[in-house]
Amino acid sequence: GSIRYVHLVCLRHWINGRLNFEGSGSYFYKQLPCELCHEAYPAYLVEGPEQRRTPLVQVPHTEPPFVVLENSVRESQSAHRGLHVISLAEQKVLKLGRGHESDVRIADVSISRCHATMRFHRGAFVLEDHASKFGTLVAMRKTRPIDSNTLTVQCGRTVLRLQQDAAPAASEGEPQREE
């Protein structure tokens, strides 16, 4: 390439444009590779003799409660690997399915267009099957809360592992967010 130096602000602006961060607090995050050398950009920059770590990209603030969904795909499909961060604030219902109106689209012909929904109700995440042809397997035909234990469910040929993590303690520090 012909570029020898790039301003950090310009690089951050370019990365934010590629990640398509919107103002909603819900987004898809994936590690981006450099278009010249194809190496992945680091998550943090290390500065000065005190080795201060600064995030390369400021992720948007997501209003709790929210879910983080990680794509677990084969290494050959690593371009599709990433994190879906979706806010369920204001009683939002998260739609899972293969239809265009789904919040999380799953490319699997054995999944219904609107297969299941997830919502936050009375302090718990709830997963509900929507009378899908093959069901959401854990012998699940009725609403089921997701507690702090891991719950593995199968939707068609797709396996989802759901786990509710406890809120971080105040002493652990606040993650870097965009204001």
Disulfide bonds with the S-S distance in Angstrom:
none
